[in-house]
Structures are given as structure tokens and as C-alpha cells.
């Protein structure tokens, strides 16, 4: 029910006079409010009630949204109730409602906490759950629940499985429903778990599907692929326990549980009143609405104890010292109880008045005008801005479009590697390549034809690793220590993928030795870089600084003993993690069988070590010097630009003050000026010339000097105009140079420290990686160039999340859902991307310049907007051109005689033009 000033709004009951009139005069005219069913006998009462409902003072009791009128609040409650009941687990509703019935707890939060702790590990039949089987999560439905008495009786549990298909009665029949003891909130948690331990329950679950299975996903985990291929998991029956199961957060969490309980239960305002399930809901879910006598006595005892406690406090505070020890009569006790009730009611009234005054003061404080720009989360859209069409919700960035984003942390590591290679391309003697080309190179899985990007990237990193201090055979020592530790812990079998540590160390002995002396010539296609990479890992990596070391080395040295038909188009060179590797091989053959996540892990490890190499340090110092030179040049260019602007303003004033003389109707004749006396003489004597002094002087001297002055002024103005035009061209050249300085400054500064463009109101970081290091925004002839060609969004950090959580009184979570959308909310470590022009325009329109962070972000985006959008459009054009290649690949695979030529892929055409300068 909607609330107004924290009080529930009760409907107006029909007056007794109106009820009596309905009996005596059925045709009497009344005013009916159809939204609420209220009836009024006068228009004034009807209009007053309608005006009250139309005020924006109501609050939705379910979501907490305020600033609504009564009908909007009712609609919000109904919508949220429908959503809530559709999400909340249906089999769990009855158990939760039975546990909260007749509970005496002061705060709803305490009740929610108690219910959550009781039922988070307790599951019921027909519940839809997530089951973790070997690291892969599946959606499943619980078919049978076995209580603790069957925890040691495996035969009774196994007897249930054959009866599933025939739908016959199970031999395991329980008299009591599961978790009936543990779900009783009256019993302490420790005692309830001792009598009904949730860890001793067993469940038969029916596997339905993979978690988050989407047909358009480009990649899935290897375990998930095997599960689909084998077909043994889906539609199978598995026995699990509570530690292997979990519920979807959208169906069971503290916030969802709080809304469900608040929607289904009620409580009186009296002291120590129990929580009761609403009658209609109790009838639907089989909850007993009649309070048991034992429960009633307990509630009354608890209520009496609370009253006595308050009574004692009041007596100790108010009663005189001489009367405190006296025993009161019945009449005195009655008067004391009355005084206590009055005092309690007075305290409640004072509390309500204080809350109301605090609310009014808070509203006044909120209405206090802000000075913009302000803290972004303090900025709210006004009704005028909303009506004007200001964008409320941010466009949802795509997570699916990011490569390797299925594995946590894989995309971030992949992006770091590419950025490192591009930023330090000059020091590494490596030509630039786009993020898309690097993605396809990481996925390259055939040895012939070779991928030049893989060869050049690994070779140049290996060259740099030779200058980094290392410990010979560090990987071997780390593996032997692992073997000794496993033996001390009593692990007899130390095999991983069928290879023991001793077998692995024996195979490592002859591979990758003297890797720091291998030439790796470009003319020979960097032949031998795979073995050199293995040797680099042997001397630099340990299980501490590179945790997947053992798994990676095993995959590089051993191959599965499988027979693959080379002519079969369905054969794959990549083995699953569960396949036993028994055949000794070498890195040159096995590298291309590594999954992309392992390749990314290797490159990430090497890049983190290569940052300390001499070449990288020398390049960073060079960039520092270049930045200092650019700063000085920028100051000089701005000074010269300001000087030219002052000169141009002076010339404009000169031209405005001395405009060109008007034309003389096409004649160059001199005009003789005559005074009034000459005119009178001329009129008196026609045809007789008069020799007036003044007139004769003007005729002899005036015309020549006027022409000379006019010509001088005209020449001066033409000269000023030409100078103004020249200065304008100089200013344009200086502005173009400033733009070039800004681009060079970005390239050099990002070599030392890569920073995001800025943050939005919810502390999401915005990244743009084009034009960094050896990359360029503009090529020869002004052609647009790009590296990533997209705008990336990274979720807020842990520290930023703490800042958001600290603003609990402002409903930040609800605001994020409204302005970002549930699917657009990013957590720490989450990444998403905008790769479409329309999405970028909508995102820029969503930013509010009234906030500190977003006005700075919008300013930076506007500064680089032409380069951001042109790079994005260029990438889309390249993607559309290359989109025809997969179609050709599919068509050619149908022909047994010919195969698709992978060398036609764009990433295979890349060449390292800077390799010739390498030492």
C-alpha cells in the first residue's frame, strides 16, 4: 500500500449516513472514485480526495520510489509485485512464509537476515538452481530431496534414480517435509543446524542446460564444448550437496527476500507485535492463520516483558525515591500502567514529529540550489529537462563484442598486451597492427602457413628478455619443490593431464637451452622462436610469478595419443583439458594447439617482465625529453598566436576607421567648389566670368591634393587588408601545428603513463587507445588510422564501489538500475565496448555537464571526437569489407578437393616494416 510521509494511506470508509441513505433512497446521486472504489456524498469531498491523490507526496512501499502521486505509486507497487513473485523461487515461498509467521522481531532487516541465513543452504523440490560440476555451471531442477537420515544410506538414494522415467513412487518416502526443523526461526541457528544439518542433505537434480548458453557466442569454455559434444550432462540426473549448488541472484538475495517479505507480511503498531502473513497469501501457500496457543502465550509473555521493561525504566526515571520501594495497590498499578501508556504514546508522537521535521529539513536542504559543476551523484535531472528530451538511460555497451571476455580477466590481459606492443613499438622495432588483427593472430591455430604477427611479437619480446636478469632453470627448481611438497602431503599421484612432474622435468632438459643466443632472423621467418620461448619460460618463470606454468609447459611438450584424419574437415588440433597427454612432442608443433587463454597468459607474463628491459627504459627517457621539447614549443606557438591576434585586431580597427572613398559615378572630373557670393554673381550676370578669390583658389589647388590623399588612403587600406590576410594564414598554420603538438603529446605521454579519458557519474572509466606510442591518428595524406577503433568502458574499482555504497541514503543502486540498466551495470574488472556511431552519439548526449567528472569527460571527448568517430567509421568499413571472407570459407569447406586459403585473411598480410632496423 502506498505511503505518505511514512504512513500508509488508508481508503476513506463510506459514512453511516450514506449507507443508511442507500437503504432508504437507492436513487440518490453519489460521487464514485473508480480507481479506489471510494464513494462520497458531495462533490467537495470527492474533489478534495482526488486533489490529495494527485499530489506528488506518495512513495512506493515496495521499491521506495518517492515523488509519485497515489495512482503512480499503486501502479509501481503492482508492477514490482508481479516482477518479484515471478522471480522469487516458487517452492521456497511456502517455507519462508511459514518461518516468518508469528515471529517477534523489531526490525524487518533483522527478520530478513535471519531468514536468509536459514535458507541460503537449504533447497526444496522443483527448485531451479545452478550446479557446479567440474568447474562448469549448469541450470538444474531438483527432483528429490534426501534428509540427513539417508546421508549414509547410498542404496536408498540410488533406488530413486530408476523410478524417474517411469514416474513410479520412490522407495524413499519422508513423513515430514525437508528442512522443517532447520527452518524454524524460534530455534537458535546452532541448535537448528545440529538437529537438521543442511550439509547432510543430498539432492537428485535434473540437469537442464548450460549456464548463460547463447547461440551467438563466438567462444565457449572447452569444458562446456565437451559437455555439449558428449551429451552426457544435459538431461542427466546427478546427486549433489548444498556446497555444489547456488541460486540465481535475481531469484534469491537479501534485497529480493526483503521485498518479498515486506509484500507478504504485516504487523500491528503495538509493542512487541508479531509479524503475520496476510490472510489471502497465507491461504494460498498453506500457512496457518490461527495462532497456536503455545505461540500466543509466548508472544504475550514477550510483550509483557517488554512492557515491564519500559515500565521499570519509566518508574526509575519519574517516580520519587521514597515511593520506588513501596508496593502499589491494584488501583495504583492501573494508574501507573495508564501513565506508562500515555508516556509511550507521547514518545511515539514526539518521534513522529521529529522524523517529520527532519524530513522537511532534508527536503529543504535538497532544494537548496547547487553550484554547478557539482558532484555528479548530486546532480538530478529536472522535470523541465526530462520534458525537453534529455536522455535518461545510458546506451548499453556490449560485452559480447569483446574478444576472450568469457574467461574472467582474459580480455583485460589481451588488451594490456596489445597496448604494450603498440605503445613501445619503436623500442621493440615492431610495426603497428590493429586490435582485430592481433585477436585473429592469437586465435591462429595452424603451423602452415605461419603467422608473422605471432613470430615477430614473440621474437622481439625474447630479444628484450635477454637484457632482463634471470635465474637459470628457475622453472625446473619450482616444479621440483612442488613435487617435494606434494610428497610430504601424501599425494601419491602427482599427474596433471596424464604427465607427472618427473616426466615433465625430464622432457624439459633438452628443449630451449641457450635461448638467449638463438639468432631468430627475419629472413628465415624467425625460425625457432617457439623453442626460444620455451627456454625463456624455463629461466624466467616460476609457479609463484606464473601460476599456470606447469600446465603450459606440459601442453608445449606433450601431445595426446589420438589418431586424427588430416583430410577430415572436422578435425581439430586443440585438445581438451581432460585429454591425457602421453606423446612427447616439441613447442614448435604444440604451440598452435594452445588455447588462446594460455597464449594470452604467456604474453602477459613476458610483457610484465619486459617493461624492465634496457630498451624500454631508454625509450621512456627519450619520450620524457621529447615531451619537454613539445611543452616549450607549445608555449612559443601560443605566444606567437596571441601576438598575431593582437596585430589582426589593430588592423581591423584601422580598416574600420578609414574605409575606402565612394565611387565618383565613373568620372575622374574635378568639381569646383563655389561659395554663396559666387553663386549670386553668377546668377546676376549670365555668361560673364567673375574672378572670386575663394573660388579661383579651390579651382587651382583642391583637385590634385584630394586625388593624392585618396590614392594614399586606398593604398594604405589595401596594404592593411593584405597584411590581415597574411596574419590569418599564419594563425591557421599555428593552429594546425597546435593540433599536431596535441597528437604528438598524446603519443609520447601514453608511453609513460596510460590514463583513461575520464569517468562518468558512477565512476566507470572510459578508455580510448588510438594514437598512442607508435600508433598514429593521421597517416600520410591525412588518411585516418586506428588501432582499436572503439570506445571501451571499464567498471568502477573497489574503492569507487565503496564510495557508491557509502551513499546509502540516496538510493544509488536504484539510480544505477534506472540510468544504466541492469544489463549495463559493470562491476570491478568488467569491460564493455561501444563500436557503433549511434551508440557513441547517445553516450555523449547522456553525459551531464553539470557534474565534475562528466563535464571533464565530455570536454575531452569533444576535443578528440573527430578522430574517435573517424577511426570508428574506418574500422566498420574494414570489418564490412572482410565480412565476406567467412562466407567464402564456408562455401569452400564443402569442397573436398580444395580448402580455404588462410593466407587471404587480413591479419596474415601484416609485415614488420621496422624489423630491418633491429640489431
N, C-alpha and C positions, 0 to 999 in steps of 0.2 A: 504494500500500500504506500502511495507517495507520502512524503513527509514535508512539513512546512515549519521551518525554524526548529528542526529536530523533533517535531511532534507529529504523530500520524494524523492524517486528515480523515476525520470521521464524517460519514454522509449524514445529511440532515434527515431526521426521522419525521414522518408525517404527523402533524399535530392531531391531538384528540378531537378538536373541533372539526377538522377536515374529515376524519374518519366517521364522525357522527353525521356530518353533512352527506357523506356518500350513502349512508343508510336511508336518510330521510329525503334527500334530493339527488337522485342519481344523475340528473342532467346538469348539475352545477358545473360551471366553467372553471377549469383549473389550469395552471401553467406547469407543463411537464418538461423536465430536463432529460432527454432521451439518453445522453451519454452516461449518466449516473443512475437514472431511474428515480430521481427525487421529484416530489410533487409539491407545488406551492399554491397558496390560495390567492396571492396577489402578484402583480407584475413587478412591484418594487422588490419583493423578496427574491423573486426569480432573477431579476437583473442584478441585484447585489451579489447573489451567489455566483452567477455567471462571471461578473467582474472579478470576483475573488479567484475563480478558477483560471482566468486569463492572465493573472499576474505572473511574472517570471520569478516567483519565490519558492517554487517547489523543487524537490530533489527526488531522484530515482533511488528507491531504497536498496535496489539490487546492485547497481553499478556505482552509485554515489554521485552521479552527474547532477549538477546544480544549475540554477538559472533557467529552469524549464517551467512552462505552465502545467496545470494539473493534467491535462489530456496528453501532453507530450510525455510527462512522467509515467502515466499509466501505460502508454504505448511502449515506452522504453522498458518498463518492468515486464510486460508481456513478452516482448521480443527476447529479452535476456533470459527470461524463464524458459521459453521454448528452446533457445540455444543451449542453456545449461542442462536441462533434462535430457536433451538429445545426446549431449557429450558424456554426461556422467554415467558410469557403468551401471547398467540396469540391475544385474544380480547383487550389486553392492548396496543398493538403496535401502532395501528392507533391513539388512543387518545394521547399517549406520543409524537408521531411524529408531530401531529397537534399542540401540545402545544409548541414544541421547534422550529417550523418553524418561521423564521424571528425574532428570539429573539436576542437581542444585549446584550451579556454578555462577559466580557473579558476572564474569565477562564471557562474551561469545568467543573471544580469541583463545581463552583457556580451554573451552569445550572443543574447539576445532583442533587445538594442539593435541588434546587427549585422544580424540577420535583418529587423527592422522597417525599417531604413534601406535595405536592398537591395530589398525587395519593396513598399514603400508606393506606388511609381510604376510598378510592373510588374504587368500584368494578363494573364490567361490565358483561353483559350477556355471558353465556357459559364459564366463567372463572372457573378453578378448584381451590378450596380453602379448607382451614381447618376450620371446625366449631366446637366450644366448646359447647357441650350440657351436662350440669350436671357434668362437670369435665372430660368428655371423649371426645376426639377429633376424628372427622370423616372427611374423604375426601368427598367433595360435589361439585356439579356443579350448578352454578347459572342459574335458569330458567327464572326469571323475576326480573326486577328492578323497584321499585316504587319510583318516585321522591318525594320531600318534600310535594308537594301539596296533596299527598294521605296519609300523616303521621297521619291525624286524621280521615281518611275515611276507617275504617276497612272493611266495607261491600264491597267496591270496590276492596280491596286487596283480600278478601276471595272469591270474584267471580271468581278470576283467577284459583283457585285450581281445580274445577270440570272440567275445559276445558283442563287439561293437557293430560289426557288419550285419549280424542277424537281428540286432535291436532287442535281444532277449534280456531278461533280467539278470543283473550282475550277481554273482555269488556273494559279493561284499555288500551287505545291507546294513546301514547305520540307523540306529534308533533316533539319535539326536542329530540335528543339522551341524555341519562343521563350524568350528570356531565359536560355538555357543558359550563356552566358558571364558575363552580369552577375550571375547568382545564385550564382556560385562565391565562397564566403566566403574561400577561401585567397588570392584575389587582392585587392589593395587597392581601395578604393572608387573612387579616382581613375582607376586603370588599367582597372577593370571598366567604368566609365561611358564611358571613352574608346573602348574596343573595342565596347561594346554599350550605346549611349546610350538610356535609356528615353524621352527626349523625341523620338526619331526614329521610334518605333513608331507605326503607325496601326492603328486598330481599326474594324471594321464592327460596330456594335451594333444590336440589335433593340429598339426602344422598346416597353415593355410597358404601363406605366401611370404616372399622375402620382404624385409622392411624397406619402405620407400622404393618399391620396384617401379621403374618408369621405362616405357618403351623407347623414349627418345634419348635416354642416357647414352653417351658415347662409350663410356667405360664403366666397368663394374669391377669389384674386387675379384681376385682369382678364385677365392673360396666360394663366392656367390656363383660364379660361372660353373664351377664344378658341381655345385648343388643343383643347378638347373640341368646340367648335362646328364648327371646320373639319374635325376628324378626320384631319388630315394628319400629326400626330406619332405618335399611338398606332398600333402595328403597322407603323411605318415603319422603314426602315434608314438609319442615319446614320453618317458617317465622323467619328471624333473622335480626339483625342490624350489623353495622360495628364493634362494640366492641366485638362481638362474633365470628368474622371471622379473618383470617390471611392467608397470602400467604406463600408457601414453600420458605425457604431461598435460595434454589437452583434456583428458578424461579424469585424471586424479592428481590433484595437487592441493596445497593448503588454500590457495585462493579459490579454486573451484569448489573445494569442500566447504569453505566459509559461505560462499554464495548459496550452495545447495541447502545447508543447514538453516541459514537465515531465511530462505524462501519457504522452508517446510515446517519450521517450529515457531513457537510463540512463548511469551512469558508475561505473567502479570507484573504490575508495578510494585506489589507489596514486597516487604523484606523477605529474603530467602525463598522466593517463589521458584518452583521447579520449571525447567524447560519442558514444554509439551508439544507433541506433534499435532498439527492442525487436523481436525476431525476428518475432513474429506481425504486428506493424504494418508492418515492412519488407517482408514477403512480400505483404501486401495492396496496398501502394502502389508496389510495384516498386522498392524501394530495395535496392541491392546490399549484402548482409550480409557478403560476403567482402572483407576489407580488401585493397586493391591493394598490390602490393609497393612501389611508389613511396611510397604513403601510409604504409605500415608503416615504411619507412626514415625518412621524415620524422618520424613520431611517436617512433621510437626515438632519433633524433638530438635531438629536442626534450627527451625525457625525460632523456637522458644529460646534456644541457646543464644542465637543472635540478638534477640530482643533483650534477654537478660544481660548480655554483654554490654549493649548500648545503655541499658538502664543503669548498670553499675557505674559506667563511665559518667553518665549524667548525674547520678547521685553523688559520686565523689567530687564532681566539679561544682554542683549547685547547692547541695544540702549543707546546713550548718554543721560544724564539727560535733556539737553536742547531740544532734539528732541522728547522726550516722550510725551510732551503735544501738539505737533504740529499735525495738521490734514494732513494726507498724501493724495496725489493725486492718481488717478487710476493707473498711471504707477508705483508710489512708492509702492502702495499696491500690485501690481503684482510682483514687485521685492522682496517685503517683504515675500510674500507667497512662492516665489521660494527659497529664502534663508531658509525659515522655512522647506520646503520640503527637501532641501539639508541637513539641520541640522538634521532633523528626520532620513533621510536615513543614514547619517553618524553615528548617535547614534545607529541605528539598527545594522550597520556593526560592530561598536565597541562592541556592546553587544554580537553579534555572535562570534566575535574573542575572547572575554573574556571567553564565555562559552566553546569555543573550547580549549583554553589554560587551563581552569580549568579541562576539561575532560582529556586532555593529562596528566596534572599533577596528576589527580586522578588515571589514569591508571598506571603511573609510580610508584605512591605510592603503588598501589595494587600489582604491580610486585615486590616490594621490598621483598626480601626473609624473611620469618618468622622464628623465632627461636622456634623450637618445644621442648616440647609441648606448644601450644599456646591456646588462647581462641577457644573453639570448633567451634563457628559460623564463625571464621575467617579462618578455615581450609576448603579447597575445593579440591575435587579430581582432579588430573591432567589427561591429556589425556593419559599419559602412564599408570597410574593406572587403568583407565577405560578400556583400551585395554587389560590390564593384567587380567581383570575379577573381579576387586574389586566390591563388592556388593554395589549398589547404593541405593536401596529401602529396608527399614526395613521390615521384615515379619510382616504381620498384626496380632496383637494379638486379641484374641476372647473376645467379650463382652457377647455373648450368653451363653458361658460356665460358667459364674459366677452366683451363686445362688442369687435369690431375686434382680437381677440387674434391673428388670423392674421398681421398685419403687426407685426414687432418694434417695440416702443416705442409703438404706436398706442394701446393701451388705457391705458397709464400716462399719456400725454398727455391722453387723453379724460377720465380720472379727475381729473387735475390741473385741467383747465378747469372741470369741473362743481363741484369743491370750491371753487375760487376764486370762482365766481359765487354759490355758496350762502353761503360764509363772509362775503363782502363784499357781500351782498345789500342791507343797509341803506345802505351808502355808494353803491352803484350804483343805488339806487332800483329794485330788482328783486325781485319776489316769488319765493319758493322753488318749485322743481319737483324731482321725483324723478329719480334716475339713469336709470330706464327711460324716462321722458318725454323726457329730454334725448337718449338714444340714438335714439329714434324721430324726434326732430326733426332730428338730424344726418343721418338717412337719408331725410329728406323730399326728394323729387326732382321736385315739380311746382310751378309758379308759382301756379296757381289750384286750390284755394283757398290763400291764403298761410298760412304757419306763423308764428303770433305769437311763439313762443319764439325762432325764428331772428331775426325782426325786432327784438324787444326786446333780446336779448342783444347783437347787433351794434351796435344804436343806442346803448345805454348805454356800451359799450366805446369807441365812436367819440367820444362826448361826453367821456369821460375822457382819451382820447388827445390831445384838443385842448390839454390843460394840460401835456403832455409835450413837452420840447424836441425839435424835429426839424429836419432839413436838407432844404430844398425840392429836389425832383427827385433824391433820393438813389438811387432805383431806376434811373432813366434813366442817371445817371452810372456806376453799377455795370455796367449792361449794355453801355454803350459801351466801358468798359475791357475787358470780356470780349471784345468784338468785336476790339479792337486786339490783344489778346494772342493770339487765335486766328489773326489775320492774320500776326503775327510768327512763329508756329509753323508756318505754311504750310498751314493748313486753308482750303481754298478754299470749301468748302460749310459754312456755319455754321447750317444749318436744324435746327430742332427741331420735330417734328410738322408739317413742311412750311412752317414760318414762320421766316424769317430774323430776325436781330436788328434790321436796319434796318426791316423791315416792322412788327415789334413796337413799336419806339420811335415810328414814325410813327403807329400806331394809338393809342398811349398819349397823344398830345399833347392830344386834346380830351376826355378822359374823366377824371372825378374832380377837376377843378380846383375850387378854393375849397370843398373838402370840409368844412373847419372852420367854414364859415358856413351849411351846409345845415341847416334847422330840424329835420327828422325828427320831425314832430308825431305823437303817438299817435292823435289823432282822424283823421288821414289814413292810418293804417296804417303809419306810418314809411316812407312812400313815398320812394324814392331812397336807401335805405340801402345797396344794392348798389354804386351809383356812389360813394357816400361811402367805403365800404370799400375800393374800388379806389384812390381818392385817398389814403386813409390809408396803404396799402401803398406807393404811389408816393413818399411823403415820409418814411416811417419805415424801410422795408425796404431791405436790400442783399443781394448774394449772400453776404456774409460772415455777417451775423446771421440771414439767412433763405435757406438754400441752395436750396430749391425755388422761388425767386422767379420765375425765367424760365418755368418750366413752368406755374406757377399763373397768371401774367399772360397767357400765351398761351391757356390754356383759358378765361379770362374774357373775352377779346376776339375770339376766332376760333371758328367753328363748322365742323363737317365738311360737305362738299358732298354730302349724301346726301338721297334722297327717302324720307320716312317717311310711311306711310299713317296718318293720325291715327285712323282707325277700327279699325286693327289692334290687337288686344289684346296682341300680342307685341312691338310696337314699344317701343323704349327710347330715352330721352333721353340716356343716358350713353354717350359714345363711348369706344372702347378707346384705350389709349395709342399704338397703332401707326397709328390713323386720322389721315390728313393733315387739318389744319385750314386751310381755304383761304378761307372766307367770313367777312368782317368782321362782328362782332356787337357786343353790349354786355353788361356784367356783369349787368344785370337779367334777361336771358334765360339767360345761360350759367352763372350761379352754381349753378342747380339741376342742371346736368349734371356738376358737380364730384363726384368720388368722395368718400366720407366721410373718407378719409385726408388729402386736400387740405384739406377744411374743418377737420379737427382741427389740421392744421399751421398754418393761418391763425389760428385762435382761440388756439392755444398761443403763437404769436408775439406776438399783441396782448396777451394776459394777462400775459406776462412783461414787457412794456413798461408796461402799465397799473399795475403794482404800485408804480411810482414817481410816480404821479399825486398831486395835492394831496388829492383826496377820500379816497384810500386811506390816505395818511399821516395825515390828520386823524382818520379813523375809528380807526386803530390807537392814536393818542394818547388818544382818548376811551375806548377799551377798557382802556387802562392805568389810567386814573383810576377806572373802574368796578371793576376788579379790586382796586385798593387799598381802595375802599369796602367791597367784599364781604369782604375779609380782616378788616377791622376789625369788620364786623357778625358774622362767624362767631365771632371771639374773644368778643364780647359775648354772643352767644346761647349759646355753650358755657359761659361763666361763669354765666349765669343758670340754665342747665340743671343745672349742678353744685350751685348753691345750692338749687334746688328739690329735688334728690335728697337733699341733707343734711336738709332740713326734713321730707321724707317719711319718712326713716329714723327721725328723732326721734319723729314722730307714731306710727309703727308700734310703737316701743318703749313709748310711753305707753299705747297701746291694749292691748298685750300684758300690761303690768304691772297695769293696772286694768280687768279685764273687767267686763261687766255682771253684777249680782247675779242669782242663780237665781230663778225664779218662785215665788210663795207658794201654789201649788195653787189659784189662782183666788180667794183671800180676802184682804181687807185688815185682818183682825182682828189686834190686838196680842197678843203672847204674854208672859205674866207669868213672870219667872224666879224660882224659889224655891230656897233652899239646902237642905241635908240636914236641918237642925233643923226647918225649917218643914214638911218632908215628914213627919218623925217626929211632930210635934204634930198634924198633920192626920190622921195615921193613928190617933192615940190618942183623939181626940175628934171623932167624925163630926158634921158639921153645926154645930159651934161655931167661929166665926171667930176666928183668932188674929191679933194685931197684932205681927207680927215687924218689927223695924226695917228690915232689909235688903230684905225682900220688899215692904214698903209703899213704899219709895223707888223701886224699879225700876218698880212699877206707876204711879207718878205722873210720872216723868220719862223713862224709856227709850224708849217707842214713838215719841214725837214727834221726838226727835233722830235716831233711826235712819232714819225716813222722810225727814227733811230731808237727811241725808247721802247716802242712796241716790239721791234725786232729783238732788242736785247732781252726784254722780258720773255718773249717767246722762246728764245734760245735757252734762257735760264730754266724755264719750266720743262722744256724737252730734256735738258741735261738732268734735272731732278727726277723726272719720270724714268729715264734710263737707269739712273743710279738706284732708284727704288726697285726696279725690276731685277737689277743685278743682285741687290741685297736679298730680295725674296728668294732667288735661286740659291744663294749661299745658305740661307736659313733652311731651305728644303734639303740641301746636301747635308747640313749639320744634323737635321732630324733623322735622316736616313742613317747617318753614322751613329747616332744615339741608339737607334733600333739595333744596329749591328753590335754595338757595345753590350746592349742588354742580352742579346743572344749569346755572345761570347762569354759574358759574365755568368750566365746560367750554365753553360757547358763547363766552365772551369770551377765554379763554386760547387756544383754537384759532384765533381771529382773528389772534393774534400769531405763534403757532408751532404747527403741526400735528405731533403726535407719535403714534407707534403705541402701542397698548395695552401692548405688551411684546414679548418674544422667547421662542421655545421653545428647547429644548436644542440644536438645530442652527442657531441664530441666524436662523431665519425670523421675519420681523416680522409681527405681527398688527395689522390696521387695522380700525377701526370708525368710519364717517364720519357717523353720525346725531347730531343735536343740536349741530351746530357753527354758529357765526356766526348768521345769521338763521334757521337751521333750529331746530326745537323738537322735543323728545321727547314732550311732552304738550300737546294742544290745549285749547280751551275745553271745559269739562265733563269733563275728564280723558280725552279721546279720544286714543288712541295715534296718533302721527305718525312718519313715517320719511322718510329721504332716499334711502339706498341699500338699506336693509333686508337687509343681508347682512354677513358677516364675511369680510374679504379677507386673503390670505396673500401676502407678498412674499418672494422668495428672499433668501438672505444676500448681503451686499455682498461686494465683492472683498476687503476687509480681513477680514471674517468667514471667508471661504473660506480665506484664508491661515492663520487661527487653526486651522481644522479640519485643513488639510493638515499643519500643524506637529505634530499628534498622530499621527504615522505608526505608532508602536509599539502603538497601541491599536485598530487596525482600524476607524477611523471610517467609511470607505467601506462596509465590510460591515455595520456597525451601521446606517448610514443606509438601506441597501437592506432590512434586516430590519425596521426600525421605521417607515420612511416608505414603503417600496415603491419599486420602480424608477420607476413612473409618477408617484409623489408627490414625487420629489426635484426641488426647484426650484433653478435657478441664478441668478446675478446678473441682475436685470432681468425675471425670470419672475414672473408673478402667477397666483393661483388663488383660488377662492372657495368658501365654504360657504353654501349657500342653503336648507338643509333643517334642521328642528328636530332630527331624529335624528342628523344629522352633527355638529351643534353639541354635543349631549349626549355623543357618543362622543369628540369632540375634548377636551371638558372633562375627561372621565374618563381620557383618555390622559396629560394633564399630570401630572407627578410633583412633588408639593410639597416633595420633598427637595432640589431644585435651586434655586439662587439665582434664575435667570431665570424658571423656570416657577412658583415659588411666588408671585413678584410678579405674573406674568401671570394666574395663577389667582385671586389676590386682586382684581385689577382687574376681571376678567370676572365674578366673583361679585357685585361691587359694582354693576355695570351690567346684570347678567343679566336682570332683569325687563324692562328697556327693550329689550335686544337681542332677546330672544325674542318680545316682543310686536310689535316692528317687523317682525321676520321673518314672523310669522304674518299680520300685516296685509298685507304685500306679497304673500304667497302667495295670500291671499284676493282681492286686487285682480287678480293675474295670472289666477287661475281665472275671475273674472268676465269679464275681457277676452279670454279664450281663445276665446270663441265668435265673436269678430269675424272672425278669419281664415277660419273655416268659411263665414260669410256672404259674405265676399269671394269665395271660390272659387265659391260657388253662383251669385252674381250675375254673375260674369265669363262664365259660359256663355250669358248672355242678350245678344244683340247689341243689343237696344233700350236697355237701361239699363246703367249702370256703377255700381261701388261708390262710395258717398259717403264720401270720406276724412275729411270733417269729423266723422264719428262716432268716429274714433279718439280715445282718451283724451287724448293729448298735444295734440290740436287744440283741446280745450276749455279749455286753460290761458289765464288772463288775468293781466296785470300790474297788481295792485291798488295797488302802490306808485308807479306811474308818475305819478299825479296830483301827488305831492309833488316831482317833479323840476323843476329850474329850466329 
